[in-house]
Amino acid sequence: MREPILLTPGPLSTSLATKTAMLSDWGSRDGAFNALTAKVCRQLVAIAGAQASHVCVPLQGSGTFAVEAAVGTLVPRGGKLLALVNGAYGKRMARIAGAIGRRVSVYEVADDARHDLAEVAARLAGDPAITHVGIIQCETSTGILNPVAAIARVVAQAGRRLIVDAMSAFGALPLDAREVPYDALIASSNKCLEGVPGMGFVIVRHEALIAAEGNSHSLALDLADQHRHLRRTGQWRFTPPTHVVAAFASALDQYRDEGGQPARLARYAANCAVLCSSLEDLGLRRFLAADVQAPVIVTWHAPEHPDYDFKRFYEAVRARGFLLYPGKLTRVETFRVGCIGAIGQAEIRQAVAAIRAALLELGWLSELEAAHAARSFHEAA
Ligand SMILES: *Cc1c(COP(=O)(O)O)cnc(C)c1O
């Protein structure tokens, strides 16, 4: 049997070419590896449209390490972060700021809502201590797409700096540094660019990075130091995840060959459309309104059956070759299905068939379909 397909937002299913790129060993101080790092960074800055203004600083670890590095490097010790929260990753950014001793103010809205731009402006006007604003482009805990460009305008008008956690959006959802002003954009190898996990990176405005010298609370997470060392030696400061970088370089070449951001977005949007219409036909209901849903990961209400249990559902779908993702909401019982990774509509259709078969086996499908039929009847009436 083939290995399971990951309907998760990263790690996700990678292509055979990406996997086989990990079959070579690289010397971490060798010229060939340094060239590979430089090429990856050049490609990432180009994807961001940021060649004229920003540099790419790669960092070992998962995405959260890069978020902590960006906040710690860019927000001065006397600075203050306004965290715009509508889910778990926004909360995490606020928690990071607090953990490393930065002052933080939180503007939180419901998980299925977006921030009011006038309210953001009012909070910035009312608190001159705020130096930076943090926003999550795609809040992966639900899949909601936040309006980063509009928020960036408000932040720039108020003379403050923006930090964007674009982890689960970068490479698929557009965000062009020539149009949207930000100091830092944070992402990682293992989401929409379809590499394997192990490195994050921050696209950071060069002037902001120079000004951030000495801010960091941490040695290992100091992006200014990491960048200076890379510039001077071509090498990472500490052992790089060589195989991850090699796989990422291959994934980025495949990304370019596929047609870059527009093609990646089109594939994910088609995956998402097939997923949503097919699961809705089974009677499942989405958590988010369609107009705020990013084509990255979709949150579904759990079947309203007294026996519902995510673990049993997960195992029944897993036995058919697909990995679902648990919900991350405390108010309502949900589960999530990712539509990113090296998969297309064929895999999504197979996944829907697996979910249908699992629901049938567990005895939860007939109620769902009956409820769906009743809803359709009411809508028609
Ligand atoms: C994946 C992700 C992160 C990083 O999570 P890790 O588990 O540390 O990789 C941060 N923010 C968002 C929005 C994410 O989707």
The ligand as a Tripos MOL2 file, in Angstrom:
@<TRIPOS>MOLECULE
LIG
   15    15     1     0     0
SMALL
NO_CHARGES

@<TRIPOS>ATOM
      1 C1          2.5850   26.1660   10.8120 C.3       1 LIG1
      2 C2          2.4060   27.5390   11.3320 C.ar      1 LIG1
      3 C3          3.3200   28.1060   12.2410 C.ar      1 LIG1
      4 C4          4.5080   27.3700   12.7770 C.3       1 LIG1
      5 O1          4.1610   26.2020   13.4160 O.3       1 LIG1
      6 P1          5.3100   25.1200   13.6930 P.3       1 LIG1
      7 O2          4.5490   23.9910   14.3040 O.co2     1 LIG1
      8 O3          6.2960   25.7210   14.5990 O.co2     1 LIG1
      9 O4          5.9090   24.7910   12.3570 O.co2     1 LIG1
     10 C5          3.1290   29.4210   12.6060 C.ar      1 LIG1
     11 N1          2.1040   30.1480   12.1370 N.ar      1 LIG1
     12 C6          1.2100   29.6390   11.2760 C.ar      1 LIG1
     13 C7          0.1040   30.5080   10.7880 C.3       1 LIG1
     14 C8          1.3170   28.3130   10.8520 C.ar      1 LIG1
     15 O5          0.4220   27.8130    9.9830 O.3       1 LIG1
@<TRIPOS>BOND
     1     1     2 1
     2     2     3 ar
     3     2    14 ar
     4     3     4 1
     5     3    10 ar
     6     4     5 1
     7     5     6 1
     8     6     7 2
     9     6     8 1
    10     6     9 1
    11    10    11 ar
    12    11    12 ar
    13    12    13 1
    14    12    14 ar
    15    14    15 1
@<TRIPOS>SUBSTRUCTURE
     1 LIG1         1 GROUP 0 **** ****
